[in-house]
Amino acid sequence: MSNKRKLLIDTDAGVDDAQAILLALTNPDVEVIGITCVDGNTNTHQVGLNVLRILQVVNRLDIPVYIGCTEPLLGDKKPSNEYHGVDGFGDVPDENAPDSSHLQTEHGVSALVRLSKEHEGEITLVCIGPLTNIAMAVRMDSKFGSRIKHCYIMGGNHEGKGNMTASAEFNFYADPEAAYVVLNQLKSPITMVTWETCENHPLSWEFYRRARGPDTPINNLLREVEKHSAKFAEDNEWGSFVTADELVMSCFLNSDVIKNSCDVYATVDTKGQYTCGQMVVDWKSFMKQPNNVTIITDIHQSKYEELLLGLNC
């Protein structure tokens, strides 16, 4: 019997998702038992194709990939941004990429529910896209979350600073109602890396170039798909390269990366004219609700960067 930690990844497969998934796939202590795809950085079918490209690089096309929800819970699809390109992978196609025949026919939400039953109490769920699939799993089976060992989420914002609107982070902005359902009804332990934590721990361009320097299959993929995003960052005069999904995956893979965190009650505004999609954190317990999330507020930068450099080994 394997002692590896069982991991399910729910993703919208943009460029930061790629590195996050590769961190998990190359970790010897983790068994990725499935990857579910959700609409976000690009359409859900394209997300599946992007995931197949990632798996091919490390010869892991044996891992099942499931296509999930193609639009938000209420169907209010938001426009994406230019950062990831139209296809989520910097619009750099690969003629040798696996085709859609490698995708599973089972719907991603059904797969989440089924796998939670088959591996009850053993699965960690890492969510690096909008939370539509997870909310739908909760709606399909109210006991879904109670069978999940732990859920890690990249999303939300604990200081009200947005990257899509003045007050909303992309993953929560893309489907606020799904984020509300997950935070309030999932019932498994939830650990979050929010947008502010990502912004506070960017990579210097010097480190980024060093990390991408070695000529390896993984780096060759990442360099190609990140060209568009890196140029976007430089054109907009970003002083550093901000990562997101890689950070939450690193916190799951090695808890020593986490420097500070806090347990609080948090929910999501779904109706505000200016604040729809903003995560609302009850720092002073005005709502009299039990704590439902652990928010990672600070990390050990050197340990994080050490994990990223490990992809070059």
N, C-alpha and C positions, 0 to 999 in steps of 0.2 A: 504493500500500500504506500502511495506516494505521500511524503511529508510536505510537499510543495503547497504554497498558499494558492487557493483557487481564485481566479480573477475573471470577472466579466467586465468588458469595456463597452460603454455606450458613447458613440462618437459622431461628430459631423465632419470629421476628416478634413480639416484644413491643415495648414503647414505645421502649426504647433502640435496638433493632434498626432501628426506623423512621428515626430520625435518622442512624444509621450508613449505612443504605442510601441515604438522600437525599444524604449527603455524597459518596458515590461517584457517584451519578447526575448530580450537578451539577458534577462535576470535569471540566474540558475535556480532561484528559490521560488519562482512563480510559475504557475501553470495557467495560461490563458485558455479558458474553456469555451469562449465564444466572444464575438464582437457584434454588437447591434448598431445599426445605422439610423440616423435621424436627420431630418431636414435642418439646415443651419447655414454653414459656410457655403454650401451648394445644395443642389437637390439630392434627395435621398438615394436615388439610383447611382448618381455620380459618386456620392460618398462611398457606396459599396465598392465601386471600381477603384477608388483611391485606396481603400483599405486593402484590396487585393494586390495593388502595387507594393504596398508596404510589406505584406506577408511574403510576396515573391522574393524580395531582397534578402530575407533571412530564411528562405526555403521552408516557410511554414504555411503553405496553402492548405494544409490539413486542418487548420483552425476554421471552424464554421463561421461564416459571415451572413448575417440576417438583415434584410431590408425592413425597416420599421416605418414609423409614421411619416407621411409625406407633407403634412402641414400641421400647424399648431392646433391645440385642442378646439379652439373656437373658429378655426379657419382664417384668422386674421393674420395673413402672412406678411411679415415685415420685409422691407428691402434690406439686402445685405450691404456690405461695404466693399471697397476695392482692394482691401488688404490681401486677401487670399486669391484674387483672380476669380473669373467666372466659374471655373471648375474646381475651386478650392485648393488646387495644387499649382497655382501660379501660371495656369494656362500653358503648361509644358507637357504635351502628350508624349506617350511612350508607345511606339508601334509594337513593342514586344510585351506589352502589359497583358495580364490575364483578362479574358473576356467574362461576360456575365454568367456564363455557364457554371462558373465556380461558386456563384451565390446560392444560398439555400432557398428553397421554396417556402419554408415556414416563415410566417410573419415574425418580425423582431419582438413584438410584445408577447406573442404566444411563447416564443423561445425563452424570454425572460422568466415568465411564470413557470414554464415547464422545468427549466434548469434550477430554479429556486426550490422546486419540490424534489428534484433528483439529488440535489446537494444541500439539503436543508441545514442551515447553521454553519455552512462551510464557505460560502461565496462572499467575497468582497466585490462590491460594485464601484467602478470608477467612472464617473460621468463627466465627459469633457465636451459636451454640446448642450443645446437646449434640452429640457427635461421632459419632452413630450412622451417618449416611449415609457419612461419610468412612471409618469402620472397615469398613463393608460394601463400599465400593469397593476397599479394600485386600484384603479377603477374596475378592472377585470377580476381582481382577486384581492380582497381587503387584507388578507393574511400574507400577501407577497412580501412586504417589508419585514414582517416578523421572522421570515425565514432567511433574510439576508444578514450576514454576520456584521457587515459595516458598509456604509456608503460614503464615498469621497466625491465631492462635487467641486468643479471649477466653475464659479459663477457668483453673481450677486456682488454687492458692494456694501461694506460695513461703515463707510463714512459718507455715503450718498454721492460719491463721485462716479460719473458715468463715462462710458466710452462710445455709446451710441446716441444717447441723449444727455442732457445736463445731469441726469440723475440715475441712469440705468445702464447696467453692463450688458453686453451683447447676448449672452446665453439666456439671461432672465428676460431681457427685452424681447427676444424672439418668441417666447411663449410664457408670458407672466402667469397665466392661469395654471400652467403645468408646474412652474416653480412653486406657486402657492400650494398646490396639492401635495407636492413632494415634501416640502418643509413641514407642513401641518399634518400629513396623514401617512407618511411612509412607515414610521414607527421603528425603524432600525436606527442605530447610532449614525449620526451624520457629521462628517468633518469637512470643512469648507476652506478653499483658498479663494479669496475674493479678488476683485480687480485691483483694489488699492495695494494689497500685498504683492501682487504681480508688479505693479508700477514701482513699488519701493525696492524691488530686487531685480533690476535689469542686468543684462550682461553688457560689459564694455565691448566696443567694437574690436578691440585688441583680442579679448578672450574669444569672441565669436569667430574671428578669422583663424585663431589658433585651433579652436575646436573643429572647424571645417577643413583644416589643412590636410590631414592624412588622406591618402587616396585609397578609400575602402568602398565597398558596395553601398554601405549605409550612408556614408558621407556623399557619395556621388548622387544618390537620390535626394538627400536633404539639400545639397547645394543647388540642384536643379529647381526643386519646387520652391525653395526659399528666395530665389533671385528676385522675383516680383515683389515679395514682401520686404526684403532688404532694401531694394531700390525705393519702395514706397516710404520706408522709414527714413532713408537718407534724404529723399526729395523733400520730406516734411521736416527735415532738420532735427530728427530725434537724436539726442546725444548718446543714446545707447539702444540696445536691442531688447525689447520687452518680451518676455516669454509668459506663457499662461498655463496651458495644459501640461507642459513638462513639469511645472512646479508642483501641481497637485499629485501627479504620478510619482514624483520623487519623494514626496511626503509619505505616500503609501509604501513605497519600496523600502524606505529607510527612515524610520521615525526620528533618527538623530538629526535629520535635516531641520526638524521643527525646533525653533528656539522659544517662541512664546505662543500661547493660544488662550482662548477664553470660552467658557461655556455660557451661553445666553439663549434667550428666546428670540427667534427671528421669524418674520413673515414677509409677504410680498404685496406691494400695492398693485392692484389690478385695475383701478378705476381713476386714478388721479390724472388731471389734465396735463400736468407737467412731470408727474412722478410715476407714471405707469411702468411697472417693471423694476422699480427700485426696491431693494431689500430693506426692510424696516427692522432695526435691531433695538430691542427693548433694554437698553443699557441699565436703566434704573427701575426695572420691574413694575412699570406703570400698569401693564396689562395683566399682571398677576398670573402668568402662565408658566408652566415648568419649562426649564431649559430644553431646547430641542436640537441645538447645533453646537458644534465646537468650531470656532473660527480661528484659523491660523493667522496670526497677526505679524509674526516675525520668523525669519528662518536664518540658519547658518549658511551664509553665502558660499563659503569655501567648500562646505560639504555638498551643497547643491551642485556647484560647478564640478566637483570631483565626480559626481554621478554622470553628468553630461559628458565629461571627457572619457568616461568608461566605455562609451559607444565606439571609441576609436580602437579599443583593444581587440 
